[in-house]
Amino acid sequence: MEKTLTPGQKARRKYEAVHKEERQAATGQFSTRLPREIFTEINQFLNEHHISKVQLIYAGYEALRSVVEQRQKGDEHGVHI
């Protein structure tokens, strides 16, 4: 027996179907899993400091990029980090 959809549910499904490719072209997702303990710790920290997961990703990316750039500069001068 199929569930009857409300008009709002039908509209959302139609919208999602029509705009699926557009959304996929505009955004990306990291499908990853963390151990529950660290996941809970990270979520608690983010909530306490009103930081979004997207902000976390950008900050982490910038921090790692900086480390890699410093490492590359060190390699150019014979210094290793």
Helices and strands as residue ranges (DSSP letters): H 7-26, H 36-48, H 53-76
